[in-house]
Every structure is written in C-alpha cells, then in structure tokens.
Amino acid sequence: MIFPRVLPFVVVLAAATAPSAEVILRPGNDIQAAVAANPPGTTFRIARGLYRHQEITPKDNDVFIGEPGAILSGARLLTAFVREGVYWVATGQTQQGQVHGDTEPGWRSQYAEDLFIDDVALQHVPALSDVGPGKWFFDYAADKIYFANDPAGHRVETSVSRRAFAGGATGVTIRGLVIEKYAIPAQMGAIGDQYPSRSWTIIDNEVRWNHGTGINVSTGSVVRDNRVHHNGQKGIGAGGDDILIEGNEISFSNVAHFDSGWEAGGTKFANTARLTVRANYSHDNRGTGLWTDINNIDTLYERNVCADNFDAGIFHEISYRAIVRDNVVVGNGRAFDVWLWGAGILISTSRDVEIFGNTVDVASDGGNGIALIQQQRGDGAYGPYVTANCRVHDNTVVFRGVAGQTGGVADWQWDEFFAAGNTFDRNAYHVTDLAEDRFGWANAARTWTDFRTYGLEATGTIDTTLPPPTDTHPPVITALAPTWIGSTSCVVRWITDEAADGSVDYGVMSYDDRRSVGSARVTTHEALLTNLAPGRQCHVRAQGRDAAGNRAWSADLLLTTLGSSAALAATPTITASTTASTVSCATPGAVIRVTTDGSAPTPVHGAVYSAPFAVAPGTTIKAMAFASGFDASATASAIVGAPAGTTGAGTTGGGSTGGSTGGTSGGTTGSTPDDGGSHHTRCGLGGGLALALMATALAWAGSRAHRR
C-alpha cells in the first residue's frame, strides 16, 4: 500500500448516513419481544448498558447494532451468601445446562456453568473438598454454589442463560456488541448455538467469557474484526461452504481447560468448502491457533499471525486441498512438540496442500517448524485420508535453540507416505548449529545433509544467521482525546507506543462502517471528523497497524458536539508584510492556523501561528481560528504587498463558517513549513501542544512515501 507524503499526518473523515428506519432498545427492554413485534429485516440499535439474560431468535435479515458499551450478559448477579464452615455458599441455584466435552484432570469443564468474581472465571472443581482460593463447586443436587473467596466488596456472577443469538433465520447481522458469560456448552456458540443458520454477518463485536465457543457460523457467513477472547473452550467454530473468517483477534481461549486434543483452542472448522481464514491474530490460546479438522476442502489460510499458542499454530487435519500462504507463525507448540506435533504449520493426514511464503519462528524452548504427518484415519467425504502431494516451498523457518524439527513422519503406510509426492524445496532455514538434527524424514531425525539425500531441499538454503525476533505484538494506543470540538466537526488526537498508521471509526450510536484512510506510520496521530450532528454525542475509536501489520484498537471515546447556536471564534486579523506578517484573534485562547500556499486552513491543516514571519511579495496568507467552546471562525485572507484598498489586502475576512473546514476533502493533509522561513509556534495555547505538533511536522517534512 502506498501512503502519500503528509504533514503532520492527519486524516479527514466523513460520517455515513444513518439508516432511515430503526428500533432503539435500552437497558430494561426485552430484545426478543421487540424482535417478535417487528417484521423481518428490522434494524435494532441497542443503547449502551447491561442487558442480562437476553436470548434472541432473529428473523430473516434482522440487523443488531450495539452502541459502544452495550453488553449482553448470560450471567446472574449473586448478592446473598451464607457461610458453611470455610465456604461461602449461594443457595437456590437451579440452573443446569447440557453436559458435554472432555476435560483436563482437576477441572469440571463438561458442565456449562461458570462462576466469575470481578470478571475472572474461577476453576470449577470436581468435588467440594477441592474448593480453595480461585476454585468453586456446584452441588447441582442441592442447588448450591460453594467457593472460598470472600465476596465482600466484589462482583460475583454465575452464568445461567445458554446463548445470545441462534435460530433458523438467514441474513442476520450482529455488530458492535459485547457478548459475555453465556452458559453455552462445548462445541456450540454464544452466537449460533449448536446449529447455526446460513449467511450471518458477525462484525466488530467483543465476545468473551462464554463457556463453550464464542462464535459458531455456517454456510455463507462472514466473521470479521471481532475480539474473541477468554472463552471457555474455543473462540470461533464453523461448518459449511463459502465462509470468511477475517481480521479477528482470537486469544486466551480454553480458560475452562477442556482437553485440547479432544477440541479446544483458538478456532476449529469442520466440513467446510472454500473456507477463507485471512488476517486473523490468534494468540495465547490453550490449544491450536487455527484448526481445520475433518473434510475441509479448498481451504485458504493467508496473512494470519499465530503466536504463542500451546499447540500447533495452523493445523489442517484429515482434510483435502488447501493453500497456506503468507502467514507469520511464532512460538507455538511448546507444550505439544512430541514427534512432529506442535508444529507452527502442521498438515496431518491431508492431501494436496501447498504451503509457501510463510515465516515460522520456533521458540528456543519448544515447538516444531513445518510438519507433515500421516496416520491411519480411514476415509472421508472426498476419498481416503492420506498425506500426499503436499508441497512446502519458499518459506522461512527459524530455529532459535536446540528444540524443534521440520519434515515428515508417518506411523502408517510410511513407504507410501515418503513416495506420495510430498516435497520440501526453496525454503530458507536459520539455525544455531548446522550440525543439529533440525529435520525429520523416513521416521528419523536428520541433519541438513541427510535431509537433502532424500531429494528434498535441492535449492533450499541454511545458515546460522538468526534474524531479529518476529514482531507479533500490536501497538498500544493511548491518550485518545479531542483537541477541539465544534458543532459539526471536531479534532481528536492519540498516541501509539510505536510507529503505526492510523484510522478512526466514529458515529452517534455505533462506529461508522467506513474506515478512514491510513496515515504514514508515526507515533502521534490527529484526525478531523466532519459532518457531525450539532449537540449530539459521538463515539470515536482509533485503530492502527505497525510495520509488521499488527493491529490495535483503542478504547471508546464519547464526546458531545456544540449546539447549533454555538458562536464562531472571532475572524483573525492579518497584517501582511514581506518582513513581519502578523496574525491575531480577539477570542481568548484561540489557536490560529495559517497557510501561505493558497489552500484553506482547517483545524488540522496549516501552520500554528506564534510569531511574525517573512513571506515573498504576492503571497496569499489565509488564517482560521479555533477555540474551546466556539465553532471555527471565518477564514481571513490577505495578499502580501497588495496596494491598500485592493481585494485581499490588509485584514480582509470571509470563507468557511459554522464549523465547516473547507480543507482538502477526503484525504490526508497537514501543515508544511513556509519556504520563506516563517516561524510557527502557537497563539494562546497552553501546555506547548502547538510546539509539539510543529516539531512533528518539521521532523517529517522531508519524509518519502512509505510502502507497505
């Protein structure tokens, strides 16, 4: 992607038009009752606040849009407790959902209920005698919950409701909601339940702390830009045709400690055709990062980042044709690297898979690189399950210590496996010691030289030059705040802890679907938001990607625009001179933006005036003032050296009013220091903000276009 040269890296955004017919829901409303009372295809806007025990069965083409801060919770608040010996007890708990799943020792994960103290799930233990700090036991026969932590001063909740959204409706859209603490069983979704319907669109939600799976979808569905974390078993599941999983962050799944060999981790997809898994960030899951298992065909994994998952990063198992390309896979499989399990990219008993363009970084303390495994698994929907015609080429594999291997192994029909067209070539390996057995083939550990004697890596390379650690950590966004608010526009500013591009989402009750143009990578970002409604609240959220493509979102910022009757800041007064032009404003505390290139100043375009400056004869000086509690001023204009009384001479004013900015439309703009040597600092602005802005502009004045 090419970014234009801009100063000081700002973006200009336009708001979208709101839907014409909507149902507004607020805390205390029954969402399902509203669905029942309205026709298919209704848009429901859910205002911020907490909605407990909502279980929604949509109609065809219904749309549910959450205002930032709208939370659907499946949990009951517990407030009454008694003491029984060393235990705290909540009585009268009659809920019990479906029991399902295999669990790790010491956990009771097959039961769908959870107990939370201050949004942290406690360990559900098999017996009352196991209860201690951080642990709890549900005596279902006696309707009692036992735990050891003192509840005084804490929020104690237990999950009760099974799911948030499910049913047979098609074409449903769910956007902008927090969905949490549903008692959904394993392998089923808080969104979608056990039998999800077709063509659902799940966008920009936070799905967390649900017992089984967060999101479960079927044929024709899209799951995009969601934050799916701390779910009990896994983050996302899917089955069906033509499904897109894109741009999601999937993390810390399997907090209920299901047996990950049975099924747990970031995702698992089964019985799919033409599944696309693109640009997701799957990390720190207790299990596999991204997993296709059973009868998946024509799968595409591309541009994903899989980091620090307990098991494999990307795992394609007992399935068929797939492409795995351009992914970054780092530090996976430390806990499951026996044989060639726990590989960064693992193909098990699946045929016709092409793996290329990936970076696989194996941690010094465990994991494997790229692995092909064959076992006896029977036949599937498209023929026998075998590992054949798998082509591994043009990847980079880094081994940072003595752990890990790349290659192929089999414990069934090994002669057929090693003669089945499985190839490795043109891969680049970086190791700590060329004599190490970093490869596996013909069911034995191999050195590089041994590996190549089997006709593998004829043009591959190996060296002992380890590249820098692969960056998988997104930037941290802080200090999102308005620097000026008018009636129909405002300026927001934010900081990233590393150089990143920038964009903003905003709107009255939800973030606008349209994304802004990304700026060049910097650490201080500024955006002008336009076409806002006077006297209305507006939600704002910043986004950014670093040079490695890692993406971050800020927390929500809620601001209120000035009313439609807001006064304008006083029009600046310009005294034009070739040696010492000055600009002033009668409004106290006003910031004045000045241009000398003929363009119109805006709240983010033009130098911030501080001191007299010299310019060439005939230069047109334009100025606009901005002050807290005022709309933008009219634009003043003067021509340097024009005879007194001519148009544009002296202190003429005019131009944009009422908060309209008139700058470069729809793109990125910024203030460029004047070639005549003018000095730009500030006018009536405390704290040195303008100095900081201009320092940023000057530092980047000579920057070239950045390419991603």
N, C-alpha and C positions, 0 to 999 in steps of 0.2 A: 504494500500500500504506500502511495506517495503522499507526503504531507507538505503543504506549501510553507514557504518561509513567512513567519508571522511574528509579531511583537505586540504585547508581551504574552502571547499565546492565550487567546480568549476565544470563546465560541458564542455565536449569536443564534438563538433558538426561537422557533415559533410554535405556539401552542396549537394542539389539534382541536377540532370542533367536537363538542360533547354530543353523545347520542341524543336523539330527539325525544325518545320515549323510554323512561326508566322507572323502576320501583326502588325507592330508597328505604333501606332497612336499618334499624337502630337497635342497640342493646335492649333486650326485653322482648323484641319481636320474635315470632315463630317463623323461621325461614321456610320450613316445609309448608306451613299454612299459606304463606304468600305464594309459593310455587303452585300450590293447588288452586289458588284463586285467580291465577293469571294464565293466559294462553301460552302455547309453545313459542319459543323464540323470544321470550321476555328477557330484558337485561335487568339484573338485580344488583344494585350498588349497596354494599354492606359497609356502614359507617364504622369508624374505629371504636373499639371497645371489645369487651369479652362476651362471647356467646357460648354458653355451656350446653352440652347435650343436644346439639343440633345434628340430626341425621337426615340428610337431604336426598330425595329421589327426584332428579330434574326431569323436565320434559324436553323433547327434541329441540335442539338449537338454543336452549337456555344459556345465558351468559351470567356468570357470577364474578363481580369485580370488587375486591376489598380495598377500602381506603387503608393507607398505611396505618398499622396499629389495630386492624380488625383481626381478632383471634377467635377461631372455632376450637373449642376445647371439649374433649370427651371425658374430662375428669370432674369428679365431685370434690368440693372443698370439705375437709373434715375439721370440725371445730370442737367436738365433745369427746373427751377421753377419760378413761378410768385407769387406775393402777391395779395390776395383778402381779404382785411380787416385784420383780425387777423390770416388768414390761409395762409399756403404755399400750392401751387397748382401745380400739374404736369398735363399738358394737353395732348390731343392726345392719351389717353389710351383706346384703342378699345377692349381690351381683356375682355371676359366674358365667363366663363365655365359653366358647368352644376350646377344647383342649387338643393341642396339635403341635408336633415337632419333636426333634431330638435335641438334647441339651448337653452342655458340658457338665461334668461332675460338680456337685455343690450348688447347682442352680435349678430353679423350677420354671424354666423358660416356657415350657409347653402350656402353662396357664397364662391367659392373655391379660390378666390384671397386673397393674404396676402401682407402686407407692412412690410418691415424689415428696421430697422436703426441699422447699425453695428451688424447685425446678431441677433437682438432681434425683435420678431414679435410684432407689435402694435395691440391694440384691435380694431377690425372692428366694428363700432357702427352703429345703425340703422338710424340715422339722422345726418345731418350736424351740427345741434345745439348741438349734443352730443360730438363733437370733442373738445379735450383738450390735454394736455401733455400725450403722450403714446397712443393716440387714433387717428383713421383715418376713413374717409368715402369715399366710391367710388360712385360717381354720374355716374352710367352707361349710363344714357340717354345723359349726356353732355360730356362723355369721360374724366372725371376729377377725380383726386385723391386729397383729401384735408387732411391736417394734421397740427398739431400745432408746433411740434418741429422744431427748426431752423436747416436746413440741412447743414449749412456751416461746413466744416471740418468732415463730416460724410458720410458713405456709405449708400445710400438709394436704395433699390431694391424692386421690386414688382414681385410676381410670375405670370408667363404667360403660360408656357408650361404645358401640362396636366400630362404627365408621362414620366419616363425614359425608362423602358423596358416593353413590352407587346407583345401580338400576339399569334398565334397558334402553334409555334414551340415547340417541345419537347426536353428534354435532355439538356437544356441550363444551363450553369454555369456562375455565376456572383460572382467575388471575388475581394476584396481589393479596392473597390471604395467608395468614399463619394458621396452620392446621396441626394440632398437637394433642398428645395424651389420649389417643383413642385405643380402646382395648381390642384391637384388631388381631386375630390370630396370625400365626406364621404363614407365610406364602400368600397372604392376602393384604390388600392395601387400604389404608385410611382413605385414600382416594381410589375407588374402583372395586374394593372388596375382592371376592373370590372370582367373580365372572364379570370383568369389565366389559362395557359396551364399546361400540366402534366409534372412531373419529372424534375422540375427545382431544381438546387442546388444553394443556396444563402449563401455564406460563407465569413465571416470576412470583412463585409462592415460596414461603418458608414452611417446610414440612418436617416436624421434629417430635421426638419423644413418643412416637407411636409404637405399639408393642411389636407388631409384625413388620410389614412392608409399608413404606411411606406412600408410594405411588405405584399403582398397578394399572396398565393400559393394554388395549387390544388394537386390532387392525385399523390402520389409517390415522392413528393418534400421533400427536406431537407433544413432547415433554421438553420444554425449553426454559433455560435461565432460572431454574429453581435452586434454592438452597435446601438440600435434603440431608439432615444430619441427626445423629444420636437416636436413630430409630432402633427398635429392639432387635430385629433380625436383619433386614436389608433396606437399602434406600429406595431402589426402583426395580420393578419387575415388569415384564411384558411378554405377550404371546400373540402372534398373528402376522399379518402382512403389511408391508409399507409403513413401518413405524419409524419415527425420527426421535432420537434422544440427543439433545444438543445443548451445549453451553451450561450444563448444570454443575453445581458443586455438590459432591456426594461424599460425605465424611462421617467418621466415627460411628459407622453402623455396627450392629450386633452388640449393643450395650447390654442386652439380656443374656448374652453368652449362649446362643444356640451353637450346636456342633457345626462348625463351618464346613466340614466335609459333607454333612448332610445338605445344608444350604444356608449360607449366611455371608454377608459382606456388603460391598457397595451396590452391586446390581446382579440380577440373573435373568436371562432371557431364554425362553424355550419355545420351540415350534414356530419359528419366525421365518418369513421370506422377505428379502430386501430390507432388512433392518439396517438403519444407519445410526451409528454411535459416534458423534462428532464433537470435538472441542469441549469435552467434559473434564472436570478436575475431580478425580476420585482418589481420596487420600485418607490414611489413618483408619481404614476400615478393618474390623476384626474378621478377616476373611479375604476373599478375592476382590480386586478393584472393579473390573468389568468382566462379566462372565456370560458366555453363550453356551448353553448345555441342552442337548437333545434336539436333533432335527432342525437345526438352523441352516439356512441355505442363502447364498448371495448376501452375506453379511459384510458390512463395511465399517471398520474401525479406523478413524482418521483424526489426527491432530488432538488426541486426548493426552492429558497428563495424569499418570497413575503413580502415586508416591506413597511409600511407607505403609502399604497395606500388608497385613500379616501373611497373606498367601500370595498367589500369583497376581501380577499387575493386570494383564489381559489374558483371558483363558477361553479358548474355543474347544469345546469338548463334545464328543460323539455327534458331530455335525458335518457339514459339507462346505461347498465353495465359500471362500471368504477372502477379503483383502484387509491386511493390517498394515497401514502405512502412516508415516509421518507422526508417530506418537512419541512422547517422552515418558520413559518408564524408569523410575528411580527408587532404589531402596526397598523393593518389595520382597516378600517371601522369606524373610529372616526366620520365621517360626516354622516353616514347612518346606525346607530345602533338602529333604532326604531324596536320594536318587536324583532325578531332574525335576521333581515337583518344586513348587515355589518359584518358578522362573518369572522373569519380567514379562516375557511373552511366551505362553505355553499353548501348544497345539496337542491335544490328546485324542487319538483315535478318530481323526477327522481328515478328510481328503480335499485336495485341490485348494490349498491355501497359499496365498502369496504374501510374503512379509518383507517389506522394503521401506527404506527411508526413516527407520526408527532409531532413536537413541535409547539404549538400555544401559543403565548405570547400576552395577551390582555393588552393594554395600560391603565394606571390609569384614563385617561380622555375620554375613549370611546372604542367601539368595542364589539364584541362578540367572543365566543370561537369556538366550532364546532356545527353547527346548521343544523337541518332537518326541512324543511318547505313543507307543502302541500297546493296547491290552485287548483281551477278549471281551467284547461288549455286545456281540450279536449284530443284528440287522436293524436298520432304521427305515424311515419313510422313503429315502432315495437310494437304498442299497446298503451293502454291508458297511459297518463301522470299521474303517481301516485308516491308517495314516499313510497316505500315498500322494505323490505329485505335489508335495509341499516345497515351495521354492523360497529360500531365505537368502536375500541378496541386498547389497548396498545399505546395510545397517551399520551403526556404530555401537560397539559393545565395550564397556569399560568395567574391568575388574579391579576394585580398589584395595583388595587384600588377597589372602590365600583362599578365600571361600569362593565357591561357585564354578559352574561349567556351562558351556554351550554345546549343543549337539543333539543326538537322537539315541533313544534306548527303546527296547521292547521286551516284554515278558510273554509274548505270544506271537507265533509266526515270525520270529525275528529274521529268518532268512528272507522272507517275502518283504518285510519292512525295509531292510537295508538295500533291497533291489527294486524298490517301488517308485523310483523317480524322485525321492526326497533329496534335495540339493542345498548346499551352502556355497556361496561364491560372492566375491567382490565386497565382502564385509571387512570393516576395519576394527581391529581389536587393540585395546590398550591395557597392558597387564603390568604387574610389578616385577615379574621374572619370566623370561622367555622359556625357561626350563620347566615351568609349572605345568601340571596336568589340568589345563583350563578347558579341555574339550572331552566330550563323551561320544563314542561311536562303537558299534559292534559290541555293546554291553560291557565296555571297559573305559576307564579313564585314559585320555590320550594327551600327549604333548602336541604342539602345533605341527611338528614334523610328522608325527604319527597320523594325525587327523588328515593331513594332505595326501598321505599314501592311499587313502580310500577314494581319491578323485574329488575330494572336497576342497574348497577354497583355492582353486587353481590360480586365481588372480586376486585373492584376498591379501590383506596386509596385517602385520602385527608389530607392535613396538612397545617400549617401556615408558613412553611419554604419556603420563596421565593428564587429561585435560582438567581445567578447574571444575569443582563440583557443579553439577547441573542445578540451575535455579528453578525450583518449583514453588517458591513462596510468593504470593501476590503482594503488591504494595499495600501499605496501611494508609488509609485515608482519614485525616483528622481535620479539625478546625473548619468544617463546613459552616459558613455563616454569611448573612447578607452584609454587603458593604454600602449599599444604597437601595432604598425601596421607594418607588413611585406608585402611581395609581394603576398603571397598565404595564409597567416593566420594573425590573429590579436587577441588581448585580449580586452574584454570590461568588465566594472565593473559598478555596480549600487547599490543603497541603497533602502531599504524599511523601512517605519516608524514603522513596527512591524515585528516580526519573520515570515518569509514566505519561501516557497520553491521557486525555480527559474527555468526559462527556457527562451530560446531565439529563435526567428524566424528571419531569415535573407535571403537575396538574392539580385540579381542585380537589377531587376525591380519589384520584389514582394517578399513577405516573403515566404520562403520555406514551403511547405505543412507539412513537417515532423516537429514534435516538439521535443525538446531536453528532456533528462532525467531530472526529477526534483531533486533538491538537498535537503538536510535536511533544516529545517526551521531556517534561520538566518536573519540578517539584512544587511549584506554586502555580495554581490554576485559577482562572477567572472566567465567568460566563455571564452573558447578558440574556435574560429571559424576557421575552416580549409578548404582546397580545394577551396579557393577563386581565382578569376582571377586576374592576375597582372595588375596594372594600371587601375582598374575599380572601379566605385562607388559601394557601398554595403549598402543596407538598413538593419537596425538592430532594433528589438523591443524586450523588455524584458517582461516577464509575471511572475506572482507569485500568490500563494494562501496562505492565513493564516491558522491557526489551525482550524478555523471554516469552511474552504472551500471557503471563499470569494475570488474572483478572480479579478486581476487588470492587466492592460496593461500599458506600458509606451508610451510616445510619440515616434515618429520615430527618429532614429539617422542615419544620412547619412555620411559615411566615404569613403575614397578613399585609396586603397591599393598602395603600392610601385610598381614601374615599374619592368619589368622582369630583367632589368640590375642593380637592386639595389645591392650595395655592402653588403657583410656579415660583421657583427661585428667580431672583432679580436677574434681568438680562445683563451679562457682563459689559463693562465699558472697556473699549480698546483704544489706546493711544498709540498710533502707528508711527514707527520711526525706524530708519535704517540702522541706527546705532543702539537704541534703547527703547524697544516697544514694550509697553506695559499693558496689563490686563487686571481689572479689579471687579469685585462684585459686592453689592450692598447687602446681600444676605449673609448673616453671620455664619461662620463655619463652612462656607461653601468651598467645594473643590471645583476648580476650573480646568476643563480640558481644552487644549489649544491645538489647532492644525495649521500648517503653513504650506500644504501641498494641494489645496483646493478641496479636499474631502471634508465632509461634515463631521464634527466631533460627536462622540457618543459617550455614555458612561464608561466604556472600555476602550475607546479609540481616541487618540490624541495625547500629546504630552501634558502632564500635570503642571500647571503654571506655578512658578515661585518667584522668579526674579526677572528683571528686564533682560531682553535678548535682542541680538542684532540679526537683521534679515536683509536680503537684497531688495533693491528698489523694484516695485511692481509686484511684490509678493502679496498674496491674499491671506490675511490672518482671520481665522474663524475661532470662536470661543463659545462654549456652553458651560453653564454652572449647575452643580448638583449639591444638594444639602439635605440633611436629615429632616424629615417631615415635610419636604417640598417635592413637587414634581420638577422635572428638568426644566431649565429656563429656555426661553427662545434663544436662537443662535445669533450671536453678534458677528459682524463681518467688517473688515476694513482692509484697504489696499495701501501698502506702504509706498509713500512718495506720490500719491494721488493729490492733485491740487485740492485745496479746501473747497468744499461745497460740491465736489463731484460724487457720483454714486459710489458707495463703498469706502469713501474716505472717512477718517476720523473714528467715530464711535457708533456707527450705524448698527442696528439690531434687526432681528427678524428670524424667520425659519421655523424649526420644529417647536411645537408646544405640547402641553398636556402629557408629558412623559414619553411622547414618541421620540425616537432617537435618530432616525434618518441616516444611519451608518451603512456600511457595506452590508448588503442583505444576504442572509442565509449562510454566511461563511465565517471564516476566522479572520479577525482583524486585530490591529494592535497599534501602539504608539511608536513611531520611528523618530529618533532624534533628528532635528532640523540640520541640514548641511551647512547652514550659516553660522553654526556654533552657538545656538541658543542654549540657555541653561534651564533645566526643567526640574523643579522640586515640588513645592506644594504651596497652597494658599489656604490658610485657616484649617489645616487638617492635623489633628493631634496624633501623637504616637509614632510619627515617622513613616506612616503607611505609604505615602506617595514616594518618599525616598526609596523605600524597598521596591516598589513597583518599577520605578525608573531604573534602579540598579539592575533589576532583572532584564528590562528591555535593552539596556546598554550592553549587558553581558552577552546577549543573544543577537545583537544587531547584525553580526556577520555570519550567523549560522547558515549552513547549507540545508537543503531539503533532506529530510530523513526518510529512509526507505525501510519498510518492514516486509 
